[in-house]
């Protein structure tokens, strides 16, 4: 009997607690802004200096903002978010008294503290252990900077001090200022004392706030697979790889696997910025997908990660939706029927002219499996991959292998294009798509090569495909293709036309439209690809994780536990 998938939405009590914490944080911010009662303030100033009261008010506002920030972590059941919220609630209780004897606000914070203590068993997701040391480093760094600034301010005002305090007194003044207290130094003007107190006190608050943010950063998991898992993965691809054109990209070194309880299926994923990001359809027979999806969702829930899927097909999207994820269309994949492809006819005129023109310029293309290349040819191709790369960053995750020349990729197909002098000027790499398909992985060309080099390589691959037993070839993925395809049609509505204008502007940076046009010239069949996520409020987090995985945003490096490829390179469609 198949295990059911876990609930994607946190328990109501946990959601309620998260909202209460955020409301309490908002309440703290408001009370920090509202002026205190005059009578209570006068009574308090007999015990607490004015700088301490001001620091307490500022700290109360900071605590409130941090409690609001903690809501997302509490909804995901993060243990560390609960720990920090508990400490901040206790601190807020004290701060409300220290900033103006605000008994009512202190009672609210105390009640929140009791609620958190009573529900501690609902927050069990483990934290990233390394974040504690990073948070400590941030805190010590900013407090050290605040201490140094305090000493510098005292030194600047040394001619305006009462008496002749020594360096030890300076240090005491700066250190006590970090916690909002007056030190042994007296100033001729009160403004000098306030300036030092504000500088040091603000440094401590900044240090505490940033350290907590670092402490609460979502945990991750180093990607990697065991040699046994690699063998099982290859076996799944051999038996069921024809189901998804993106299946082979699961062999990337930065993807881990979650297996169904019976081992018949798996989900390939990577944890990025607190998001467990799967790619493509699950691997294995569709009947076994629910077990693998359920195991993956349970793993994400246990660690407080947001589950998301990038680039799954229609079958995979249906399976993920049945497991509770929401699904939206991300774009379309261009798939060409190699057996039916013809270069003649008016619709192919532009491609035919480009191929004929570059052929007359002396360019030729060789199509071969990687295993059939000599070592020297493979090294030459690897050098060209590096030389023709656009920028230093290797992009790709869901639809790219991001390596070249690995001995395990012998079934990959290469198109090597040379000019009339025999120099390698461009290349394509396709990964296997089952026994009878290819999926484009890498497209590189010398910028000084003649126009039409890409068309020549694609056409030669399509021409050679039937002889290689290949009947279908997946080309580039077109993001939001339907917007471009429908924008000029009769009856296109205002929202569609607005979306089209936005995408055209975005295309100036990301070449969205040009990529679609480059695919459309081969008249492919368009296969939709989808993005899956729990709820709409998770979309910004998922988008950042996806852009990070695809290397459009920087990410901390994680050491993979897998064997590195023989020749590292990158790609992306």
Wavefront OBJ file of the C-alpha trace (Angstrom):
o trace
v 0.000 0.000 0.000
v 1.397 3.380 -1.003
v 2.223 5.828 1.763
v 0.265 9.038 1.601
v 2.019 12.336 1.096
v 2.305 14.645 4.092
v 0.191 17.750 4.425
v 1.891 20.640 2.642
v 0.338 23.289 4.862
v 1.516 23.479 8.471
v -0.964 22.539 11.207
v -3.489 25.222 12.038
v -2.055 25.677 15.517
v 1.400 26.310 14.066
v 0.061 28.809 11.534
v -1.873 30.527 14.300
v 1.220 30.738 16.490
v 3.210 32.227 13.616
v 0.559 34.874 13.073
v 0.392 35.660 16.791
v 4.150 36.123 16.863
v 4.004 38.472 13.884
v 1.136 40.446 15.413
v 3.080 40.720 18.653
v 6.070 41.955 16.662
v 3.934 44.616 15.001
v 2.586 45.572 18.419
v 6.154 45.956 19.726
v 7.082 48.258 16.845
v 4.008 50.444 17.448
v 4.651 50.725 21.191
v 8.269 51.673 20.527
v 7.111 54.615 18.386
v 4.339 55.883 20.691
v 5.708 58.324 23.309
v 5.753 56.892 26.860
v 3.602 58.246 29.658
v 5.308 61.233 31.233
v 4.844 60.162 34.841
v 6.208 56.679 34.272
v 9.149 58.055 32.300
v 10.159 60.363 35.133
v 9.981 57.482 37.609
v 12.058 55.278 35.329
v 14.781 57.896 34.787
v 15.685 57.664 38.463
v 17.105 54.186 37.743
v 17.862 54.114 34.001
v 19.820 56.827 32.114
v 18.211 58.565 29.173
v 20.547 56.808 26.744
v 19.473 53.444 28.185
v 15.773 54.303 27.757
v 16.382 55.365 24.167
v 18.334 52.171 23.501
v 15.498 50.126 25.028
v 12.956 51.776 22.744
v 15.143 51.151 19.706
v 15.738 47.570 20.796
v 11.980 47.041 21.233
v 11.368 48.121 17.652
v 14.163 45.821 16.445
v 12.723 42.908 18.430
v 9.334 43.575 16.858
v 10.773 43.540 13.348
v 12.608 40.302 14.058
v 9.436 38.679 15.378
v 7.680 39.617 12.146
v 10.583 38.118 10.215
v 10.329 34.899 12.236
v 6.787 34.155 11.089
v 7.855 32.289 7.938
v 10.244 30.047 9.856
v 7.625 29.276 12.497
v 5.102 28.299 9.828
v 7.624 25.782 8.516
v 8.174 24.398 12.013
v 11.815 25.515 12.347
v 13.140 24.740 15.805
v 15.612 27.598 15.769
v 12.895 30.082 14.798
v 10.957 28.941 17.878
v 14.055 29.289 20.075
v 14.761 32.804 18.852
v 11.094 33.824 19.143
v 11.059 32.559 22.734
v 14.172 34.543 23.650
v 12.890 37.658 21.914
v 9.528 37.417 23.704
v 11.299 37.255 27.054
v 13.545 40.145 26.022
v 10.555 42.186 24.864
v 8.932 41.741 28.273
v 11.973 43.347 29.906
v 12.376 46.027 27.242
v 8.779 47.213 27.614
v 9.517 47.918 31.255
v 12.907 49.487 30.522
v 11.579 51.847 27.842
v 8.789 53.378 29.892
v 7.307 50.984 32.495
v 4.807 49.798 29.876
v 3.120 47.069 31.942
v 0.381 46.322 29.418
v 2.821 45.676 26.562
v 5.042 43.631 28.869
v 2.043 41.457 29.753
v 1.360 40.838 26.060
v 4.951 39.723 25.507
v 4.843 37.536 28.606
v 1.644 35.880 27.361
v 3.305 35.219 23.998
v 6.254 33.683 25.834
v 3.970 31.300 27.713
v 2.220 30.337 24.455
v 5.511 29.545 22.770
v 6.718 27.453 25.700
v 3.455 25.511 25.747
v 3.685 24.660 22.023
v 7.392 23.880 21.734
v 6.703 20.312 20.510
v 5.266 21.678 17.243
v 8.614 23.083 16.089
v 11.021 20.256 15.351
v 12.650 21.039 11.986
v 16.446 21.010 12.522
v 18.610 24.062 11.928
v 21.784 24.566 9.955
v 24.575 23.946 12.462
v 27.085 26.111 10.644
v 24.874 29.175 10.969
v 25.666 29.461 14.692
v 29.317 30.180 14.024
v 28.507 32.523 11.157
v 26.072 34.401 13.396
v 28.677 34.620 16.174
v 31.236 35.951 13.699
v 28.791 38.619 12.493
v 27.892 39.634 16.048
v 31.512 39.889 17.212
v 32.492 41.742 14.056
v 29.839 44.444 14.380
v 30.212 44.851 18.152
v 33.977 45.091 17.679
v 33.439 47.778 15.065
v 31.071 49.603 17.435
v 33.641 49.443 20.230
v 36.315 50.843 17.903
v 33.998 53.638 16.763
v 33.246 54.493 20.389
v 36.969 54.787 21.155
v 37.452 56.943 18.073
v 34.637 59.296 19.111
v 36.108 59.648 22.600
v 39.518 60.372 21.098
v 38.039 63.084 18.879
v 36.467 64.695 21.977
v 39.440 64.226 24.335
v 39.819 68.011 24.728
v 36.186 68.262 25.855
v 36.325 65.650 28.616
v 36.062 66.441 32.305
v 39.414 65.645 33.875
v 42.023 63.411 32.320
v 40.626 59.878 32.057
v 43.051 57.214 30.848
v 42.745 54.701 28.015
v 41.280 52.122 30.406
v 38.418 54.530 31.165
v 37.937 55.065 27.453
v 37.578 51.318 26.962
v 35.092 51.055 29.838
v 33.037 53.903 28.389
v 32.899 52.298 24.927
v 32.174 48.819 26.307
v 29.362 49.994 28.608
v 27.944 52.056 25.738
v 27.487 48.838 23.797
v 24.838 47.771 26.305
v 23.308 51.233 26.706
v 24.931 52.216 30.017
v 26.975 55.267 30.995
v 30.665 54.800 31.701
v 33.157 56.608 33.958
v 33.881 59.433 31.503
v 32.161 62.789 31.859
v 31.808 65.247 28.987
v 31.724 69.036 29.042
v 28.716 68.912 26.710
v 25.877 66.398 26.954
v 25.779 66.105 23.170
v 29.156 64.351 23.171
v 27.987 61.729 25.650
v 24.827 61.081 23.636
v 26.799 60.746 20.392
v 29.075 58.072 21.873
v 26.131 56.229 23.424
v 24.144 56.265 20.199
v 27.086 55.030 18.113
v 27.963 52.133 20.393
v 24.373 51.232 21.222
v 23.319 51.265 17.561
v 26.272 49.019 16.709
v 25.117 46.438 19.240
v 21.551 46.516 17.959
v 22.744 46.183 14.394
v 25.055 43.340 15.363
v 22.256 41.506 17.183
v 19.774 41.957 14.359
v 22.140 40.833 11.616
v 23.407 37.906 13.698
v 19.853 36.691 14.228
v 19.101 36.968 10.525
v 22.207 34.909 9.765
v 21.261 32.443 12.503
v 17.822 31.991 10.953
v 19.035 31.499 7.404
v 17.497 28.331 5.972
v 19.619 25.237 6.223
v 20.857 23.276 3.270
v 22.146 19.851 2.384
v 25.328 19.069 0.541
v 24.403 17.395 -2.745
v 25.707 13.955 -3.446
v 24.964 10.338 -4.233
v 26.635 7.075 -3.325
v 28.097 4.859 -6.074
v 25.223 2.450 -5.452
v 22.696 5.238 -6.031
v 24.469 6.176 -9.254
v 24.070 2.625 -10.524
v 20.393 2.541 -9.531
v 19.850 5.912 -11.219
v 21.461 4.733 -14.447
v 19.299 1.610 -14.351
v 16.145 3.727 -13.953
v 17.180 5.866 -16.910
v 17.896 2.775 -18.994
v 14.447 1.312 -18.291
v 12.291 4.435 -18.034
v 14.382 7.296 -19.463
v 12.188 7.719 -22.525
v 9.368 9.192 -20.428
v 11.000 12.606 -19.829
v 13.480 14.521 -21.973
v 15.003 16.005 -18.812
v 15.511 12.668 -17.071
v 19.202 12.358 -17.926
v 19.969 15.664 -16.209
v 19.370 13.876 -12.886
v 22.958 12.591 -13.171
v 24.286 16.097 -12.408
v 26.725 16.051 -9.497
v 24.751 18.691 -7.567
v 21.507 16.671 -7.444
v 20.571 14.244 -4.704
v 17.941 11.505 -4.848
v 14.966 10.656 -2.647
v 13.706 7.128 -3.272
v 10.252 5.635 -2.970
v 9.960 3.138 -0.084
v 10.058 0.241 -2.564
v 13.001 1.769 -4.484
v 11.076 1.745 -7.769
v 11.147 5.526 -8.341
v 13.096 8.593 -7.214
v 12.938 12.371 -7.160
v 16.089 14.284 -8.124
v 16.460 17.516 -6.149
v 18.802 20.052 -4.630
v 18.298 22.184 -1.516
v 18.785 25.857 -2.397
v 18.135 28.730 0.038
v 15.696 26.686 2.112
v 13.873 25.287 -0.933
v 13.988 21.594 -1.797
v 14.040 22.126 -5.560
v 13.228 19.102 -7.705
v 13.585 19.157 -11.482
v 11.714 17.404 -14.227
v 9.407 14.449 -13.687
v 10.136 11.797 -11.052
v 12.330 8.966 -12.302
v 10.857 5.519 -12.750
v 7.450 4.141 -13.700
v 4.533 6.557 -13.109
v 2.817 3.990 -10.885
v 5.677 4.349 -8.382
v 5.860 8.158 -8.496
v 3.508 8.805 -5.533
v 5.845 6.916 -3.192
v 8.877 8.934 -4.277
v 6.972 12.231 -4.172
v 5.643 11.426 -0.709
v 9.149 10.608 0.574
v 10.478 13.848 -0.880
v 7.669 15.916 0.671
v 8.192 14.262 4.064
v 11.890 15.032 3.924
v 11.163 18.680 3.075
v 8.619 18.955 5.904
v 10.985 17.359 8.425
v 13.661 19.973 7.662
v 11.354 22.956 7.223
v 12.205 23.314 3.535
v 9.764 24.594 0.919
v 9.148 21.916 -1.740
v 9.113 23.065 -5.360
v 9.522 21.522 -8.805
v 11.151 23.251 -11.766
v 10.364 22.197 -15.317
v 8.237 19.079 -14.890
v 6.103 17.812 -17.778
v 2.374 17.256 -17.971
v 2.491 13.800 -16.361
v 4.800 14.962 -13.591
v 2.747 18.099 -12.977
v -0.379 15.972 -12.608
v 1.352 13.713 -10.077
v 2.674 16.650 -8.051
v -0.728 18.323 -8.064
v -2.306 15.147 -6.714
v 0.260 15.280 -3.910
v -0.967 18.774 -2.968
v 1.297 21.174 -4.860
v -0.049 24.017 -6.969
v 1.002 24.018 -10.634
v 1.488 26.856 -13.128
v 2.794 26.766 -16.678
v 6.390 27.907 -16.973
v 6.900 27.685 -20.710
v 7.244 25.188 -23.546
v 9.877 22.776 -24.750
v 10.521 22.543 -28.489
v 10.487 18.915 -29.704
v 11.220 18.125 -33.349
v 10.109 14.911 -35.047
v 13.386 13.877 -36.688
v 11.771 11.418 -39.105
v 9.367 14.048 -40.437
v 11.880 16.908 -40.578
v 12.432 18.383 -44.039
v 14.498 21.390 -45.065
v 12.569 22.085 -48.242
v 9.365 24.133 -48.483
v 8.547 27.779 -47.894
v 8.231 27.521 -44.056
v 11.896 26.408 -43.837
v 13.195 29.011 -46.254
v 15.083 31.044 -43.661
v 16.818 28.010 -42.144
v 17.601 26.587 -45.601
v 19.198 29.844 -46.736
v 21.316 30.071 -43.576
v 22.535 26.478 -43.983
v 23.339 26.926 -47.686
v 25.140 30.223 -47.065
v 27.427 28.855 -44.347
v 28.002 25.692 -46.370
v 29.277 27.791 -49.261
v 31.638 29.488 -46.794
v 33.299 26.108 -46.254
v 31.791 25.138 -42.897
v 31.196 21.428 -42.261
v 29.696 19.547 -39.329
v 30.465 16.136 -37.871
v 27.875 14.330 -35.757
v 29.155 11.583 -33.440
v 28.662 9.997 -30.047
v 31.118 11.082 -27.379
v 32.460 7.528 -27.053
v 33.428 7.568 -30.753
v 35.684 10.617 -30.453
v 39.417 10.270 -30.010
v 41.044 11.651 -26.865
v 42.531 14.501 -28.864
v 39.147 15.383 -30.405
v 37.528 15.350 -26.973
v 40.229 17.595 -25.515
v 39.870 19.989 -28.438
v 36.102 20.093 -27.931
v 36.553 20.719 -24.200
v 38.862 23.659 -24.913
v 36.302 25.069 -27.339
v 33.545 24.739 -24.740
v 35.556 26.891 -22.351
v 36.675 29.373 -25.003
v 33.196 29.936 -26.467
v 31.413 30.301 -23.150
v 29.563 33.592 -22.689
v 30.929 34.867 -19.361
v 32.545 33.016 -16.489
v 29.415 31.621 -14.853
v 28.151 28.175 -15.836
v 24.372 28.338 -15.925
v 21.853 25.557 -15.794
v 20.175 23.145 -13.411
v 16.896 21.666 -14.620
v 17.848 21.423 -18.303
v 21.638 21.303 -18.369
v 24.307 18.733 -17.553
v 26.947 21.388 -16.682
v 29.869 19.138 -17.532
v 31.631 17.905 -20.639
v 33.683 14.832 -21.403
v 32.789 12.688 -18.401
v 33.452 8.993 -19.193
v 29.957 8.138 -17.958
v 28.390 10.306 -20.680
v 29.557 8.233 -23.628
v 26.038 8.141 -25.120
v 25.933 11.924 -25.463
v 25.814 13.108 -29.072
v 28.083 15.904 -30.288
v 27.853 18.118 -33.347
v 31.290 19.598 -34.124
v 31.358 22.407 -36.691
v 34.608 23.408 -38.430
v 35.385 26.210 -40.834
v 37.150 25.826 -44.195
v 40.549 25.802 -42.472
v 39.551 22.945 -40.158
v 39.266 25.061 -37.010
v 36.534 24.101 -34.553
v 34.097 27.036 -34.486
v 31.013 25.627 -32.754
v 29.546 22.580 -31.062
v 26.326 21.151 -29.681
v 25.936 18.441 -27.072
v 22.784 16.334 -26.703
v 22.102 13.965 -23.837
v 20.201 10.688 -24.330
v 16.429 10.752 -24.053
v 15.678 7.089 -23.666
v 16.650 4.831 -26.567
v 15.237 6.942 -29.368
v 15.566 10.580 -28.343
v 18.029 13.395 -27.777
v 17.774 16.436 -25.521
v 19.872 19.539 -26.171
v 22.272 20.285 -23.349
v 25.054 22.518 -24.621
v 25.179 25.090 -27.428
v 28.455 26.945 -28.010
v 29.791 28.892 -30.979
v 32.655 31.233 -31.746
v 31.289 34.792 -31.900
v 33.476 35.469 -34.952
v 32.027 32.528 -36.894
v 29.807 33.102 -39.909
v 26.085 33.537 -39.406
v 24.142 30.306 -39.631
v 26.520 28.063 -37.688
v 23.835 27.098 -35.173
v 21.322 26.309 -37.922
v 23.884 24.126 -39.678
v 24.620 22.094 -36.534
v 20.945 21.618 -35.626
v 19.974 20.627 -39.169
v 22.846 18.154 -39.469
v 21.840 16.529 -36.173
v 18.236 16.221 -37.387
v 19.430 14.770 -40.693
v 21.672 12.234 -38.943
v 19.073 11.300 -36.325
v 17.196 8.554 -38.263
v 20.445 6.740 -38.985
v 21.268 6.800 -35.272
v 17.899 5.372 -34.279
v 16.716 8.775 -33.014
v 13.150 9.814 -33.819
v 12.701 12.901 -31.592
v 14.999 15.759 -30.628
v 14.306 18.224 -27.820
v 15.690 21.694 -28.466
v 15.648 24.795 -26.300
v 13.067 25.628 -23.647
v 11.046 28.803 -24.316
v 9.881 30.625 -21.180
v 6.237 31.768 -21.397
v 6.141 30.921 -25.104
v 2.363 31.180 -25.274
v 2.540 34.909 -24.485
v 4.657 35.563 -27.579
v 2.669 33.140 -29.726
v -0.732 34.603 -28.847
v 0.080 38.299 -28.438
v -0.334 39.076 -32.154
v -3.398 36.910 -32.674
v -6.827 38.369 -33.266
v -8.640 38.931 -29.986
v -5.559 39.132 -27.756
v -6.725 40.844 -24.591
v -5.142 43.803 -22.781
v -3.537 41.644 -20.074
v -1.928 39.405 -22.687
v -0.620 42.416 -24.607
v 0.694 43.944 -21.372
v 2.478 40.696 -20.517
v 3.942 40.645 -24.000
v 5.356 44.150 -23.594
v 6.873 43.234 -20.233
v 8.510 40.114 -21.664
v 9.887 42.051 -24.631
v 11.581 44.427 -22.225
v 12.901 41.518 -20.176
v 14.193 39.936 -23.389
v 16.750 42.722 -23.682
v 18.476 41.172 -20.657
v 17.575 37.458 -20.802
v 16.910 36.918 -24.546
v 13.522 35.343 -23.854
v 11.927 36.290 -27.176
v 14.992 35.571 -29.312
v 15.214 32.086 -27.822
v 11.582 31.432 -28.675
v 12.078 32.684 -32.240
v 15.201 30.534 -32.618
v 13.186 27.449 -31.657
v 10.112 28.289 -33.708
v 12.010 28.337 -37.019
v 12.265 24.509 -36.899
v 8.463 24.193 -36.525
v 8.600 21.926 -33.478
v 5.818 20.496 -31.378
v 5.543 22.485 -28.175
v 5.433 20.488 -24.941
v 4.467 22.502 -21.831
v 6.677 22.565 -18.756
v 5.446 23.527 -15.309
v 6.485 25.036 -11.984
v 5.076 23.419 -8.813
v 4.955 25.000 -5.356
v 2.877 24.769 -2.140
v 1.098 28.157 -1.964
v 1.306 31.518 -3.716
v 3.187 33.219 -0.858
v 6.055 30.784 -1.435
v 6.545 31.926 -5.037
v 9.140 34.651 -4.270
v 11.211 32.191 -2.225
v 10.909 29.542 -4.952
v 11.819 32.053 -7.676
v 14.974 33.110 -5.817
v 15.939 29.455 -5.285
v 15.358 28.624 -8.963
v 17.404 31.614 -10.154
v 20.156 30.627 -7.723
v 20.162 27.010 -8.907
v 20.310 28.185 -12.529
v 23.292 30.423 -11.541
v 21.559 33.730 -12.270
v 22.056 34.594 -8.584
v 25.132 33.781 -6.459
v 24.988 30.942 -3.964
v 27.326 29.627 -1.240
v 29.376 26.723 -2.529
v 28.574 23.290 -1.152
v 30.935 20.378 -1.443
v 29.364 17.540 -3.360
v 30.047 13.961 -2.314
v 30.080 12.655 -5.864
v 33.022 11.927 -8.136
v 33.897 15.026 -10.200
v 33.652 14.761 -13.974
v 36.749 14.244 -16.069
v 36.395 17.555 -17.894
v 34.348 20.208 -16.187
v 32.349 22.563 -18.281
v 28.933 24.026 -18.338
v 26.043 24.540 -20.481
v 22.508 25.290 -20.547
v 20.151 25.377 -23.308
l 1 2 3 4 5 6 7 8 9 10 11 12 13 14 15 16 17 18 19 20 21 22 23 24 25 26 27 28 29 30 31 32 33 34 35 36 37 38 39 40 41 42 43 44 45 46 47 48 49 50 51 52 53 54 55 56 57 58 59 60 61 62 63 64 65 66 67 68 69 70 71 72 73 74 75 76 77 78 79 80 81 82 83 84 85 86 87 88 89 90 91 92 93 94 95 96 97 98 99 100 101 102 103 104 105 106 107 108 109 110 111 112 113 114 115 116 117 118 119 120 121 122 123 124 125 126 127 128 129 130 131 132 133 134 135 136 137 138 139 140 141 142 143 144 145 146 147 148 149 150 151 152 153 154 155 156 157 158 159 160 161 162 163 164 165 166 167 168 169 170 171 172 173 174 175 176 177 178 179 180 181 182 183 184 185 186 187 188 189 190 191 192 193 194 195 196 197 198 199 200 201 202 203 204 205 206 207 208 209 210 211 212 213 214 215 216 217 218 219 220 221 222 223 224 225 226 227 228 229 230 231 232 233 234 235 236 237 238 239 240 241 242 243 244 245 246 247 248 249 250 251 252 253 254 255 256 257 258 259 260 261 262 263 264 265 266 267 268 269 270 271 272 273 274 275 276 277 278 279 280 281 282 283 284 285 286 287 288 289 290 291 292 293 294 295 296 297 298 299 300 301 302 303 304 305 306 307 308 309 310 311 312 313 314 315 316 317 318 319 320 321 322 323 324 325 326 327 328 329 330 331 332 333 334 335 336 337 338 339 340 341 342 343 344 345 346 347 348 349 350 351 352 353 354 355 356 357 358 359 360 361 362 363 364 365 366 367 368 369 370 371 372 373 374 375 376 377 378 379 380 381 382 383 384 385 386 387 388 389 390 391 392 393 394 395 396 397 398 399 400 401 402 403 404 405 406 407 408 409 410 411 412 413 414 415 416 417 418 419 420 421 422 423 424 425 426 427 428 429 430 431 432 433 434 435 436 437 438 439 440 441 442 443 444 445 446 447 448 449 450 451 452 453 454 455 456 457 458 459 460 461 462 463 464 465 466 467 468 469 470 471 472 473 474 475 476 477 478 479 480 481 482 483 484 485 486 487 488 489 490 491 492 493 494 495 496 497 498 499 500 501 502 503 504 505 506 507 508 509 510 511 512 513 514 515 516 517 518 519 520 521 522 523 524 525 526 527 528 529 530 531 532 533 534 535 536 537 538 539 540 541 542 543 544 545 546 547 548 549 550 551 552 553 554 555 556 557 558 559 560 561 562 563 564 565 566 567 568 569 570 571 572 573
